[in-house]
Amino acid sequence: VKVQKLTILPFNETIQHQQIVHLKPTDKTPKRLRTGGGTSFSPIFNWLKRQPRQPEGVIVFTDLCCEDYGKPTTASVLWASTDEVYTGLDGWYSNVPPFGDVVQVDISSDN
């Protein structure tokens, strides 16, 4: 897959508009972004729907501690979870998103 453009969209309960970064393939990625607080995914997907051109794919880096996933766009969604993904604990809790695919990622500094 050839990436033509990468948009980094920092968020917590809202999109951090002042930190949105649009990158071309030759641009360097930022090392740190300020985030934190509660999590709501619906602002991401609402923002995407308002864009003139829809992305082919979306990668969301998250701990999946959220109940507001919003509604999906036409883009493929990959949730990269920094926490363990639970398919159900005693039948009452699951942090698996209602759409897209999930992978667990290790962000420890030991790697």
C-alpha positions in Angstrom: 0.0 0.0 0.0 1.4 3.3 -1.0 0.6 6.1 1.5 0.0 9.5 -0.1 -0.9 11.4 3.0 -1.0 10.7 6.7 -3.1 12.8 9.1 -2.4 12.5 12.9 -5.5 13.5 14.8 -4.8 13.7 18.6 -7.9 13.4 20.7 -9.4 12.6 24.1 -13.0 13.6 24.6 -12.6 16.1 21.8 -10.2 16.5 18.8 -7.2 18.5 19.8 -7.4 20.8 16.7 -4.3 22.8 17.4 -2.2 19.5 17.2 -3.6 18.0 13.9 -0.6 17.1 11.7 -0.8 16.4 8.0 2.2 14.5 6.6 3.5 13.6 3.2 5.6 10.4 2.8 8.9 12.3 3.2 7.9 14.3 6.3 9.1 13.3 9.8 6.5 12.2 12.3 6.3 14.1 15.6 7.8 12.3 18.6 5.2 13.4 21.1 1.7 14.7 21.2 -0.1 16.1 24.2 -3.2 14.0 25.0 -4.9 12.6 28.1 -8.2 12.7 29.9 -11.4 10.9 29.0 -11.9 9.1 25.7 -14.6 9.5 23.1 -14.1 8.1 19.6 -17.2 9.7 18.0 -15.4 13.1 17.4 -12.9 11.3 15.2 -15.5 9.7 13.0 -17.6 12.9 12.9 -14.5 14.8 11.8 -13.8 12.3 9.1 -17.3 12.5 7.7 -16.9 16.3 7.2 -13.7 15.9 5.2 -13.9 16.4 1.4 -12.0 13.2 0.8 -12.5 10.1 2.8 -9.5 8.0 3.9 -9.0 4.4 2.8 -8.0 3.5 6.3 -7.9 4.7 9.9 -5.6 3.5 12.7 -6.7 4.5 16.2 -4.1 4.1 19.0 -6.0 3.6 22.2 -6.4 1.7 25.5 -10.0 1.0 24.5 -11.3 2.5 27.7 -14.4 4.0 26.1 -18.0 3.4 25.5 -18.6 6.1 22.8 -17.3 4.6 19.6 -19.5 6.8 17.3 -20.6 5.5 13.9 -18.1 4.1 11.3 -17.2 5.8 8.0 -16.5 3.9 4.8 -12.9 3.6 5.8 -11.4 0.4 7.2 -10.6 0.9 10.9 -7.8 -0.7 12.8 -7.9 -0.3 16.6 -4.3 -0.6 18.0 -4.9 -1.3 21.7 -2.2 -0.7 24.3 -4.2 -2.7 26.8 -5.4 -6.3 26.8 -8.4 -6.8 24.6 -11.3 -8.5 26.5 -14.0 -10.4 24.6 -16.0 -10.7 27.8 -15.3 -11.0 31.5 -18.0 -13.1 33.2 -20.3 -12.3 30.3 -20.7 -8.6 31.3 -17.8 -6.6 29.8 -16.1 -6.4 26.5 -13.8 -3.7 25.2 -13.9 -5.0 21.7 -15.1 -2.1 19.4 -18.4 -2.5 17.5 -16.6 -2.2 14.2 -13.2 -2.6 12.6 -10.4 -4.9 13.5 -8.3 -4.9 16.8 -4.7 -5.6 17.4 -2.9 -5.4 20.7 0.4 -3.4 20.6 3.2 -3.3 23.1 4.4 0.3 23.8 6.8 -0.6 26.6 10.2 1.0 26.3 11.8 -2.5 26.7 11.2 -3.3 23.0 
